[in-house]
Amino acid sequence: MTDQKADVDTCPLVSVCIPTYNRCEQLKTAVESVLKGSYDHVAIIISDNASSDGTQEWCESVCAADNRVSYFRHEVNQGPTRNFEFARSKANGQYFVWLGDDDYLSPDYIEVCVAALEADASLVLVSGVGRFHTGNVLLDLQPDFFQLTAGPAFVRVAKYLWLVGDNSIYYGIYRSEMVENISLVNCIAGDWVWMAEVLARGKAKMVDPIIVHREQGDNTSSSMEKMVKVLRYPPERTLPAYRHCDESYQVCGRIESRGEEKGAWQHICALRCRVGCVSEGVTIKCKAAFKVFHPRKDKCGFGMKNTD
């Protein structure tokens, strides 16, 4: 631990955005992991999606006890994507991090990530590794560990889509100004689309052994597994999964348009965004789904024509 606690005013502000819904007990653990961590200059933003389990009362009490915590409540449930985005809209730190309401951080997580970001201005994101638990039981699962610090934008995006298993990197600390114009897409595994867009903007680094502890079974990896299964059905039944493919491909289309990697979409089409789209039949389904999403456009961002 450094001496930064004694000199908090010179440290960059980190906004910790916690969307929540009916997980009051888990939320307590998430918030306390930040407040008791080694990095003091934080602003915790809790966005409550109309919880009915005592979340409001607890949040109001912790706000009264610690001015680093802010609480916002939606009277009507906005859905997870809007709740995540609302929490981020309230962030004003040089850096920000999303934290799941059933997850928690190791004590030095924020401190180590900020130090890495301060040392390298080319980094858009620094993350620890993800370790999964069920309740209080830590699962013996091998976490993802990889670096996305080399090569052009297309290489970073392709490596991410190909290698990532659990997407815990999504819960890393972001350089706010580099991602301010990116929005979460409301589709299955929308956080994967977000990360592809982030990596098109800059480099990402993982640091071991700092840890984000995550609840097993309620994460995007499960969404990806579901998406692999639903892609065998007609597009009209599975539009969210196809939208994920379309949005991910378009990220690479935008990279290509900037001249960083000619023909990038062709490579990504071959990878099929790691959801198992390896057959011509599935490619035809993706084209059909694109027509639903963009009926007035002739061609999507990755070069796939809107034809019958």
N, C-alpha and C positions, 0 to 999 in steps of 0.2 A: 504494500500500500504506500502511496506517495504522501506528500504533505499537502495535497490539494485541498483537504478539508479546511485547513487553516487559511487558505487563500482563495475562497470560492469565487470571489468577484472577478478574478482573472481567468476563470475557466469558462469555456463555451457553455451556453445553456443547452440542455438536452430536453426536448419535449417527449414525454412518454405517453403515448396515446393508447388508452385501454377501452375498447368497445366491450360492452357487457350486456348480458341478458339472463336474468334468473340464475346467477351463480354466485350468490353473495359470499358463501364460505370460501370458495376458490378465489374470488376476487380479493378477499382480505390477504391471502397468501401472496398474490401477484403484487399488490400495492406495497405490502410490507417488505417484499424482496427488493424493491426499488428504494424505499425510504431508509432501509437499514444497510444499503449498499455503500461502497467506499466512495462513490461520487455524489457529492451533495447538491451540485448546481443543476437540479432537475425541476421540471414542471410536469406534474402528472395530470393528465386530462382524462377523466372518466366520462364516457358517453353511454348513458343508460337507455337501452332500447325498450322502455316501458316495462321494466321488471315489476314483479308483484310478490317478491319473496323477502322483502326487508332490505333490499339493496339501497334504496333511497335513504332510509334512516341511517344506515351505517355510513354511507358516503357523506352525508351531511355532518355526521359526528367527526369523521376524520378530516374533513375540510376545516372544521372549527379548531381542530387540534394542530393542524400543520398547513401553513399557507402555501405550501408547494403543491397542494392538491386542489384541483378544480373539478366541479361536478356539473354535468349537463344531463337533463332528462327529456326524452321524447315521450309525449303523452300517448302517441300511437306508434306501434312498432314499425320501423322504417326498413326492416330487412338488414342482413349483415353488411352488404356492400355499402349502402348509404351510411350505416352507422360507423364503419371504418373511416369513410371519407369525411364524415362530420367531425370525428375526433381529430383527424389530421388538419382540418380547416381551422381548428382552434390553436394549433401549434404555432409558436413564434420563436422557437429555438434555432440556433445555427444548425443543430442536428435534431433528428427525431427518430423515434423507434415505435413500432406497433408492438403491443404485448397482449397476447390472448388472455382473457379473464380467467382461464384455467391453467395458465402457464406461470412460470416464475424464473427469475434470473439469478445466476451465481453472483456473490457479493461484489466481485470486481468486474463484472461484465461490461458495464457502461464505461468505467474508467479505462479499461484496456482498449475497447473499441475507439473511444475518443482519441486516445494517444496515437493510435495507428492512423486515424483520419487526419490528425494535426500534422503528422510526419510526412504525409504523401497527399498532395492536393489533387492528384489524378484519380484518387479513389472516390467513388460515389457511395460506397457501402462497405462497412466492415461488420462481420458477424462472428459469433462463436459457433460451436457445434450444437446440434440438437440431441438431447437425451430424453427418451420417452419413459413415462411412468403411468401406472394405473393406480389411482389413489395415492397411497404412500409407498407403493412398491415400484422400485426402479427396474425397468426391463433391460435384459442383457441383449440389446440390439446394437449392431455396429453402426455408428453415426456416419453420415456423409462428411467427407473432408476433401476439399478440392480448392484450387485457386483459379480465379478468373481475372488475372492481372496482366496477362500477356496477349498479344495479337490484336488485330483490328476488331471492330465492333461485331462483325458477323461471326468471327471465331468464338468470341465470348458467348454470344447468344446461342450458337449451335452447341457449344460445349455444355452450356447450362441445360438446354432442352434434352440433351442426350444423356448426361451423367447424373443429374439430380434425382434423388430418390424420395426424400421427405420434405424438401423445400423449407427447412428451418432457416435458411439464409434470408428468407423473407422477413424474419424477425430480427434482422441486424439493425445497425444504426446507419441512417442515411444522411448524406449532406443535403440539407433542405433545398438549397437554391438549385441543385442539379436535377431535382425531381419535381419541382413545383408545378410543372406543366403536364405531368402524367396523372392520369386518373385510373382508378380501379374499374375494370370491366365487369358488369354484372352477368357473369356466366359461370358454369362449372369450372373450377380451378382458375378463377380470374386472377388469383395471386401469381400464378405462373405467367400469365400474359403480362402482368405488371412487372415481374422480374425480368422478362425478356426485354421490355421497353427500358427498364433501368440500365440493363447491361449494354444497351445500344448507346447509352449516354456516357458511360464511364466504367472504370474497373471496380471489381469487388474482391475482397480478401476475407478469408476465414482464419480465425485465430483459435488455436487449441492451447490450453484446456478450458477456456471459459465456456460456460454452458447456458443455453436456454432450455429449461425443463418443460416438456410439453406432455399434455395428456394424450395417451394413445387412443386412437379410434375416432377422434373428432378433429381431423386435420385434412389438408388438401390431398395427401397421398391417397386417402380413402376416396376422395372425389375423383382422382385420376383413375383408380381401379374401376369405379363405377362407369367412367367415361369410356374405358376400353370395352366394357360389356355393352353399353348402349349403342355404340357405333355400328353394331350389326343390324340395327333396326332402321326403318325409313326415317329420313330427315325430319319429317313433320312431327315425329314422335320424340325426337331427341335434339331439338334445336340448340339447347344450351351447350351440348358437347361439340356440335359443329361450329358454334360461334367461337368456342375456345380455339379450334383449329384455324378458323378464318382470322381471328384477331392476332394470333401468334404469327401466322404467315405474313400478315400485313406489317408487322414490326420489321421483318426482314425485307419486305418490299420498300419500306422507307429507308432502310440502310442502303439498299441498292440505289435508290434515287439520289442519295448523297454521294454516290460514286465510290463508296468505300469497298464494295465487293460486287463486281458485276456478276449477274447471274445468281445472286445469293438465294433467291426464292427457289431455284431449281434444287439446290442442295437441301434446303429445309423441307421441300416437298418429299425428298428422298428419305429424310429422317422421320417425316410424318409426325413431328412433335411428340415423339416417343409414346404415342397412344395406340400403336399397333395398326396404323392405317397403311398396310403394305400392299393391298390388292387394288387392282384397277376398279373393282366394284365399289370400294370405299371411296376412292378418288372421285368417282361419278357422284356418289352421295354427297361428298363435300361440295362439288359444283352445284348440285341441286339445292343444298342448304344455303350456299352463297346467294342464289337467286332469291331465296326467301328474305335474307337479311338486306340485300341490296338490289331490289327489283329494277331500279332505274339506272343501274351502272352496268357498263359493258364488261369491265374488267376489274378485278379486285387488286389490292395492293401488291400481291405477289405474282401477278401475271396470269392468273387463271381466268379464262374468258367465260362470260355468262352466256352459255349456249345450251340449247336443248340436247 
